[in-house]
């Protein structure tokens, strides 16, 4: 049976250092061999009918270990989540620290937990913002009359932005670097791909934007933190106010899409669109306070 040590780190990050006895590795490797044997086809034998000794000669140890880890590590990970009461918000980062034959294996799992969020008095924040906006709408000599007579949708968007800025500034919590760094890396990979399609190098692109690699990463880090902060805060408000997306809301969305293929694509991602609709309902709730 494996043993583990848990370490809680800053920014809601958790390290799990795991030691797996060589006996357990041996048993799991045997199961992996049997699984691969069932999928192996060798000249003279049908798929799944290759003798075990022959299968061993055709299967590399790396392939057996890879198959073994696909089942062993998820089982260990899920068991530890239940045992330690962990609630990760993203895929874990798994590293093999020690993996020698006929020895105990050591594995490190890093994961990011959902931050504990303590919301401010958002009703007061909304009231204060609305009071300030109402005061600004009063025309006085020297004030730009055109600005006072802004269109309703412009006023509404500015009001919502001010409410969100006040809410986010008053809500303090930290997001694990594991989550942020993964998203930054995803953005950088996509950017490199997009830049190469344009026939440019990253150096030329950064120079055209008056950026350095470090400044770009810093910019991405702020954007990613802001996005996650918005998601967590709005979800927390939605939970407290019991804001839900009902089946009829989704059906109304689907029925408004006339193109059959587009409608099927949206229906297959109903969970994603339900999340967007819940967020919009929360924004409508805040501005309607």
MARKEMAR-605925 format. One line per field, with one value per residue (C-alpha): residue number from 1; z, x, y. Coordinates in nm, 4 decimals. Layout:
// residues N
n: (NUM_...);
Z: (Z_...);
X: (X_...);
Y: (Y_...);
// end
This chain:
// residues 289
n: (1_2_3_4_5_6_7_8_9_10_11_12_13_14_15_16_17_18_19_20_21_22_23_24_25_26_27_28_29_30_31_32_33_34_35_36_37_38_39_40_41_42_43_44_45_46_47_48_49_50_51_52_53_54_55_56_57_58_59_60_61_62_63_64_65_66_67_68_69_70_71_72_73_74_75_76_77_78_79_80_81_82_83_84_85_86_87_88_89_90_91_92_93_94_95_96_97_98_99_100_101_102_103_104_105_106_107_108_109_110_111_112_113_114_115_116_117_118_119_120_121_122_123_124_125_126_127_128_129_130_131_132_133_134_135_136_137_138_139_140_141_142_143_144_145_146_147_148_149_150_151_152_153_154_155_156_157_158_159_160_161_162_163_164_165_166_167_168_169_170_171_172_173_174_175_176_177_178_179_180_181_182_183_184_185_186_187_188_189_190_191_192_193_194_195_196_197_198_199_200_201_202_203_204_205_206_207_208_209_210_211_212_213_214_215_216_217_218_219_220_221_222_223_224_225_226_227_228_229_230_231_232_233_234_235_236_237_238_239_240_241_242_243_244_245_246_247_248_249_250_251_252_253_254_255_256_257_258_259_260_261_262_263_264_265_266_267_268_269_270_271_272_273_274_275_276_277_278_279_280_281_282_283_284_285_286_287_288_289);
Z: (0.0000_-0.0895_0.1702_0.1275_0.2795_0.2206_0.2257_0.2056_0.0213_-0.0310_-0.2878_-0.2262_-0.3692_-0.2335_-0.2748_-0.2370_-0.2036_-0.2618_-0.2146_-0.3926_-0.2760_-0.5416_-0.4795_-0.5803_-0.8869_-0.9835_-0.9509_-1.1455_-1.4181_-1.4507_-1.4991_-1.7586_-1.9431_-1.9540_-2.0868_-2.3628_-2.4400_-2.5148_-2.7741_-2.9305_-3.2742_-3.3844_-3.7106_-3.6668_-3.3803_-3.3781_-3.1708_-2.8052_-2.8622_-2.8354_-2.5618_-2.2595_-2.3067_-2.6697_-2.5762_-2.3335_-2.6164_-2.8349_-2.5677_-2.4425_-2.0688_-2.1298_-2.2906_-2.0004_-1.7441_-1.9382_-1.9388_-1.5715_-1.4769_-1.6718_-1.4229_-1.1043_-1.0629_-1.1222_-0.8646_-0.6094_-0.6889_-0.6474_-0.3233_-0.1822_-0.2827_-0.0745_0.2139_0.2457_0.1471_-0.1377_-0.4010_-0.7001_-0.9616_-1.2421_-1.3602_-1.1309_-1.2227_-1.1812_-1.1691_-1.1334_-0.8771_-0.8649_-1.0928_-1.0868_-1.1541_-0.8424_-0.6143_-0.4515_-0.6729_-0.5643_-0.7223_-0.6675_-0.7360_-0.7287_-0.7343_-0.7015_-0.4639_-0.4875_-0.2938_0.0087_-0.0905_0.1571_-0.0307_0.0774_0.1212_-0.2514_-0.1974_-0.0358_-0.3142_-0.5754_-0.3783_-0.3428_-0.7129_-0.8174_-0.5814_-0.7249_-1.0823_-1.0021_-0.8612_-1.1739_-1.3942_-1.2453_-1.4900_-1.3562_-1.5439_-1.7095_-1.7269_-2.0684_-2.1387_-2.4055_-2.1495_-1.9095_-2.1850_-2.2721_-2.4233_-2.1771_-2.2855_-2.2433_-1.8944_-1.8065_-1.9213_-1.7345_-1.4227_-1.4443_-1.4939_-1.1871_-0.9797_-1.0842_-1.0226_-0.6735_-0.6037_-0.7319_-0.5546_-0.2236_-0.2608_-0.1711_-0.2419_-0.4228_-0.7109_-0.7359_-0.9711_-1.1128_-1.2668_-1.3805_-1.5256_-1.7202_-1.8801_-1.9577_-2.1263_-2.3303_-2.4469_-2.5371_-2.7419_-2.9302_-2.9865_-3.1281_-3.3628_-3.4758_-3.5270_-3.7316_-3.9553_-4.0309_-4.1353_-3.8416_-3.5625_-3.1989_-3.1739_-3.4599_-3.3202_-2.9709_-3.1152_-3.3183_-2.9977_-2.7969_-2.5629_-2.4113_-2.3270_-1.9570_-2.0124_-2.2222_-1.9503_-1.6901_-1.9033_-1.9451_-1.5712_-1.4852_-1.7453_-1.6296_-1.2623_-1.3440_-1.5411_-1.2675_-1.0016_-1.1935_-1.2333_-0.8670_-0.7369_-0.9685_-0.8902_-0.5195_-0.5565_-0.7641_-0.4953_-0.2155_-0.4097_-0.5385_-0.9000_-1.1275_-1.4954_-1.5523_-1.8313_-1.9884_-2.0130_-2.2112_-2.4304_-2.5120_-2.6171_-2.8336_-3.0009_-3.1122_-3.3133_-3.6580_-3.8080_-3.7207_-3.7005_-3.4889_-3.2568_-3.2122_-3.1368_-2.8701_-2.7202_-2.6944_-2.4862_-2.2740_-1.9505_-2.0876_-2.2065_-1.8786_-1.7046_-1.9331_-1.8775_-1.5004_-1.5125_-1.7167_-1.4713_-1.1893_-1.3701_-1.4283_-1.0598_-0.9481_-1.1743_-1.0741_-0.6994);
X: (0.0000_0.1325_0.2203_0.2024_0.2898_0.0725_0.2104_-0.0107_0.1645_0.0738_-0.1882_-0.4071_-0.1482_-0.1023_0.1903_0.1424_0.4642_0.3821_0.5878_0.4656_0.6175_0.7973_0.5560_0.2610_0.4498_0.5156_0.1464_0.0313_0.2898_0.1628_-0.1927_-0.0672_0.1143_-0.2028_-0.3973_-0.1445_-0.1219_-0.4930_-0.4432_-0.1269_-0.1221_0.1814_0.2314_0.0891_-0.1422_-0.4718_-0.5147_-0.5416_-0.4110_-0.0375_0.1256_0.2482_0.6186_0.6044_0.4135_0.6899_0.9437_0.7373_0.6390_0.8921_0.9114_0.8406_0.5074_0.4150_0.5056_0.3122_0.0015_0.0512_0.0677_-0.2504_-0.4482_-0.2378_-0.1826_-0.5463_-0.6588_-0.4058_-0.4950_-0.8696_-0.8153_-0.6060_-0.8659_-1.1253_-0.8910_-0.7592_-1.0853_-0.9173_-1.1148_-0.8917_-0.9996_-0.7701_-0.5817_-0.2915_0.0758_0.2321_0.6066_0.7981_1.0670_1.2086_1.1126_1.3801_1.3131_1.2837_1.2748_1.0029_0.8727_0.8315_0.5724_0.4966_0.1512_0.0899_-0.2657_-0.4554_-0.7495_-1.0433_-0.9585_-1.1647_-1.3619_-1.4983_-1.7275_-1.7675_-2.1103_-2.1868_-2.5287_-2.3620_-2.1027_-2.3804_-2.5721_-2.2626_-2.1768_-2.5312_-2.5409_-2.2154_-2.3389_-2.6663_-2.4739_-2.2579_-2.5670_-2.6714_-2.5678_-2.3820_-2.2214_-1.8988_-1.9984_-2.0170_-2.3909_-2.3424_-2.1843_-2.4730_-2.7154_-2.5396_-2.7369_-2.8962_-2.6830_-2.3617_-2.4657_-2.5647_-2.2299_-2.0306_-2.2388_-2.1777_-1.8032_-1.7865_-1.9816_-1.7519_-1.4374_-1.5606_-1.6571_-1.3316_-1.1123_-1.2859_-1.2542_-0.9103_-0.7936_-0.5099_-0.5208_-0.2610_0.0288_-0.0317_-0.3584_-0.2281_0.0975_-0.0875_-0.3163_-0.0219_0.1598_-0.1514_-0.1758_0.1913_0.1725_-0.1300_0.0403_0.3537_0.1362_-0.0597_0.2572_0.4210_0.1125_0.1685_0.5256_0.6787_0.9162_0.8271_1.1174_0.9769_0.6256_0.7324_0.9401_0.6415_0.4340_0.7164_0.7098_0.9594_0.8893_0.8777_0.6412_0.4118_0.4003_0.3336_0.0462_-0.0958_-0.0623_-0.2716_-0.5349_-0.5597_-0.5805_-0.8557_-1.0543_-1.0352_-1.1157_-1.4273_-1.5399_-1.4930_-1.6594_-1.9604_-2.0058_-1.9931_-2.2614_-2.4720_-2.4412_-2.5395_-2.8355_-2.9336_-2.9209_-2.9834_-3.0226_-3.3344_-3.4049_-3.6503_-3.3715_-3.1558_-3.4461_-3.5189_-3.1555_-3.1640_-3.4946_-3.3546_-3.0807_-3.2215_-2.9211_-2.9475_-2.5724_-2.5101_-2.7961_-2.6601_-2.3138_-2.4569_-2.6676_-2.3627_-2.1968_-2.5034_-2.3011_-2.0721_-2.3611_-2.5457_-2.2406_-2.2420_-2.6133_-2.5733_-2.2973_-2.5194_-2.8051_-2.5684_-2.4586_-2.8248_-2.8935_-2.6098_-2.7041_-3.0673_-3.0036);
Y: (0.0000_0.3442_0.6079_0.9825_1.3189_1.6231_1.9784_2.2871_2.5699_2.9371_3.0404_2.7340_2.4958_2.1417_1.9005_1.5257_1.3253_0.9587_0.6424_0.3289_-0.0041_-0.2066_-0.4958_-0.2786_-0.1558_-0.5170_-0.6131_-0.3064_-0.3745_-0.7317_-0.6026_-0.3556_-0.6357_-0.8452_-0.5452_-0.4776_-0.8484_-0.8429_-0.5699_-0.7101_-0.8727_-1.0726_-1.2593_-1.6074_-1.5041_-1.3206_-1.0067_-1.1001_-1.4536_-1.3835_-1.5989_-1.4048_-1.4914_-1.3798_-1.0633_-0.9678_-0.9829_-0.7524_-0.5031_-0.2508_-0.1903_0.1787_0.0893_-0.1383_0.1285_0.3910_0.1714_0.0906_0.4588_0.5352_0.3273_0.3260_0.7011_0.8087_0.5510_0.6799_1.0419_0.9892_0.7978_1.0833_1.3428_1.1601_1.0852_1.4419_1.6157_1.8019_1.9928_2.0693_2.3231_2.2017_1.8962_1.8019_1.8232_1.4776_1.4106_1.0843_1.1596_0.8078_0.5183_0.2468_-0.1189_-0.3419_-0.0365_0.1694_0.4490_0.8099_1.0365_1.4039_1.5450_1.9191_2.0471_2.3727_2.4010_2.6386_2.9560_3.0505_3.3579_3.6099_3.8414_4.2035_4.3631_4.3676_4.5242_4.8260_4.8430_4.8522_5.1163_5.3367_5.3089_5.3912_5.6892_5.8187_5.7769_5.9497_6.2424_6.2612_6.2747_6.6079_6.8772_7.1772_7.4681_7.3559_6.9875_6.8214_6.8014_6.5321_6.3013_6.3593_6.2582_5.9322_5.6494_5.4085_5.1103_5.3104_5.4182_5.0630_4.9189_5.1832_5.1232_4.7485_4.8014_5.0256_4.7725_4.4887_4.6944_4.7796_4.4202_4.2715_4.5285_4.4545_4.0750_3.9463_3.5904_3.4162_3.1706_2.8943_2.9616_2.6129_2.7303_3.0679_2.9325_2.6621_2.9203_3.1518_2.8636_2.7798_3.1409_3.1571_2.8372_2.9720_3.3070_3.1420_2.9371_3.2455_3.4488_3.1726_3.1542_3.5223_3.4436_3.6295_3.5340_3.5923_3.8357_4.0454_4.0297_4.1389_4.4208_4.5455_4.5553_4.7138_4.4149_4.1757_3.8114_3.9010_4.1944_3.9758_3.7110_3.9803_4.1110_3.7606_3.6934_3.9986_3.9109_3.5487_3.6478_3.8987_3.6401_3.3788_3.6352_3.7414_3.3812_3.2932_3.6093_3.5872_3.2178_3.2949_3.5651_3.3245_3.0556_3.2935_3.4316_3.0850_3.1991_2.9024_2.8259_2.6184_2.3729_2.6169_2.8767_2.6355_2.5269_2.8918_2.9323_2.6203_2.7134_3.0502_2.8791_2.8046_2.6262_2.2562_2.1866_2.4950_2.4015_2.0480_2.1873_2.4189_2.1384_1.9138_2.1886_2.2635_2.2701_2.5421_2.7572_2.7058_2.8517_3.1553_3.2075_3.1813_3.4416_3.6749_3.6249_3.7182_4.0340_4.1268_4.0654_4.2943_4.5819_4.5405_4.5765);
// end
